[in-house]
Amino acid sequence: MLYTKCIFHNVENSDGTRISVMSRHTLNDGITPDPRITAATFEEWIPELAPPLKLVGDYYHRNLAWADFERRYLEHLSQTDVSSLVSTLAKRSLSNDITLLCVEETPECCHRRLLAEECQKYEPTLSIEHR
């Protein structure tokens, strides 16, 4: 099972392996560590599955519509080195519960939803639940 969740939501036993798919664990200044994100918040960190920093910046500074962000992020996921990580994650999720974590409160406009859906393309029987 593959779950998605805000990294600030409570840790639950049913989360399985909690994987941060964020590019950084800092406050908005990009430098100061976010005190809410600690070693207890996640078990693995795969920043290669995060959107590139320029893409995130363009979206958050309102220079990019969600549809354009989505298209560019999916292009990022299709790069050979990144797509192999997606494939591996999808396979892992078939036999182990995994929760993808990011800062967005809901999955609608969050890359973790797109990543989960991309995993499902590699493993069509994979179930996804957004928490």
Protein Blocks (a to p, Z undefined) as FASTA:
>chain_A
ZZdddfkbccdfklmpaddfbfbdcdfkomaccfkbcfklpmbdcfklpccfklmmmmmn
opacfklmmmmmmmmmmpmklmmmmmmmmmmmmmpccddddfbfbfklgcklmmmmmmmm
mmmmbccddZZ
